[in-house]
C-alpha cells in the first residue's frame, strides 16, 4: 500500500526529521500520543508504532530552545547593525599614517629599562 503526501521543505535547520500535521494524521489514520511519545497507524500487515525515549525527546526540546534563542540573538544583532550609521573610512588615512593623540608619554614595559619595548599613553587618563 502506498500513499502520496504533499509537504513543504523549509529552509532552516531543525532537530526533528519531520513534523507531521493534522492532515497527515487524518490521511494515515495515525494517532499521536504525547504522553507515551508514540505514534500509531495502521499498516499493511499490522499496526505501525513509531516511538522515542523521553531522553531523546528532552534533548530535542533543549536543541529547539537553543536554536530559537540563537535565531532571536541573530535577528536582534542584524537589526542593531542595520541601525548603526556606517562609518566610511577616509581613503587618505592609512595604517602607516597613524598619528598619536596629543599629550602622550612613553612608558617602557620594563620599568628599569630606558630602551626596549614601550607604549604610549595619554597624559589625560584618569588615575584609576
C-alpha positions as CSV (number, residue, x, y, z in Angstrom):
1,X,0.0,0.0,0.0
2,X,1.4,3.4,-0.9
3,X,0.2,6.9,-0.1
4,X,1.3,10.2,-1.6
5,X,1.9,13.0,0.8
6,X,2.4,16.7,-0.2
7,X,4.8,18.5,2.1
8,X,6.9,21.6,2.3
9,X,10.6,21.7,2.6
10,X,11.6,24.7,4.8
11,X,15.0,26.4,4.7
12,X,16.0,26.3,8.3
13,X,17.8,23.7,10.4
14,X,15.8,21.7,12.9
15,X,16.1,19.0,15.4
16,X,13.3,16.9,14.1
17,X,13.4,14.8,10.9
18,X,9.8,15.6,10.1
19,X,6.8,17.4,11.6
20,X,3.5,15.8,10.8
21,X,0.4,17.9,11.0
22,X,-3.3,17.0,11.4
23,X,-3.9,16.5,7.6
24,X,-1.2,13.8,7.6
25,X,-2.6,12.2,10.7
26,X,-6.0,12.1,9.2
27,X,-4.7,10.7,5.9
28,X,-2.8,7.9,7.5
29,X,-5.4,7.5,10.3
30,X,-2.5,7.9,12.7
31,X,-2.9,8.6,16.4
32,X,-0.2,10.5,18.2
33,X,0.1,10.0,22.0
34,X,2.3,12.7,23.5
35,X,2.3,11.2,27.0
36,X,3.8,7.9,25.8
37,X,5.8,9.5,22.9
38,X,4.3,7.1,20.4
39,X,2.6,7.4,17.0
40,X,0.4,4.5,15.9
41,X,-1.1,3.9,12.5
42,X,-2.4,1.0,10.6
43,X,0.0,-0.7,8.3
44,X,-0.4,-3.3,5.5
45,X,0.0,-6.3,7.9
46,X,-0.2,-4.9,11.4
47,X,-0.2,-1.7,13.4
48,X,2.9,0.5,12.9
49,X,4.3,2.1,16.1
50,X,6.8,4.9,15.9
51,X,8.3,5.8,19.3
52,X,11.2,7.5,21.0
53,X,12.6,7.8,24.5
54,X,12.0,10.6,27.0
55,X,15.7,11.4,27.0
56,X,15.7,11.9,23.2
57,X,12.6,14.0,23.5
58,X,14.2,16.1,26.2
59,X,17.4,16.6,24.1
60,X,15.3,17.6,21.0
61,X,13.5,20.2,23.2
62,X,16.7,21.6,24.5
63,X,18.2,21.9,21.0
64,X,15.0,23.6,19.8
65,X,15.2,26.2,22.6
66,X,18.9,26.8,22.0
67,X,18.3,27.2,18.3
68,X,15.4,29.6,18.9
69,X,17.5,31.7,21.3
70,X,20.3,31.8,18.7
71,X,17.9,32.9,16.0
72,X,16.5,35.7,18.2
73,X,20.0,36.9,19.1
74,X,21.0,36.8,15.4
75,X,17.9,38.8,14.4
76,X,18.5,41.4,17.1
77,X,22.1,41.7,16.1
78,X,21.2,42.2,12.4
79,X,18.6,44.8,13.4
80,X,21.1,46.7,15.6
81,X,23.7,46.6,12.9
82,X,21.2,48.0,10.5
83,X,20.5,50.9,12.8
84,X,24.2,51.8,13.1
85,X,25.4,54.5,10.7
86,X,28.0,53.0,8.5
87,X,31.3,54.8,9.0
88,X,33.0,55.3,5.7
89,X,36.8,55.2,6.2
90,X,38.8,58.1,4.9
91,X,40.7,56.8,2.0
92,X,43.5,59.3,2.7
93,X,44.2,57.8,6.1
94,X,46.2,54.6,6.2
95,X,47.7,52.5,8.9
96,X,51.1,54.0,8.1
97,X,49.9,57.5,8.7
98,X,48.8,56.8,12.3
99,X,49.1,59.9,14.5
100,X,49.0,59.5,18.3
101,X,46.9,61.8,20.3
102,X,48.5,64.9,21.8
103,X,49.8,64.9,25.3
104,X,51.2,61.4,25.5
105,X,54.1,59.9,27.4
106,X,56.3,56.9,26.7
107,X,56.0,54.0,29.2
108,X,58.6,51.2,29.0
109,X,57.2,47.7,29.7
110,X,60.3,47.0,31.8
111,X,60.3,49.9,34.4
112,X,64.0,49.6,34.9
113,X,64.9,49.9,31.2
114,X,65.4,53.0,29.2
115,X,65.3,51.1,25.8
116,X,63.2,48.3,24.5
117,X,59.5,47.6,24.2
118,X,57.4,50.6,25.2
119,X,53.9,52.0,24.7
120,X,52.4,55.5,24.6
121,X,49.6,56.5,26.9
122,X,47.6,59.7,27.3
123,X,48.6,62.2,30.0
124,X,44.9,63.0,30.4
125,X,43.9,59.5,31.7
126,X,42.1,59.1,35.0
127,X,44.5,57.6,37.6
128,X,42.1,54.6,38.2
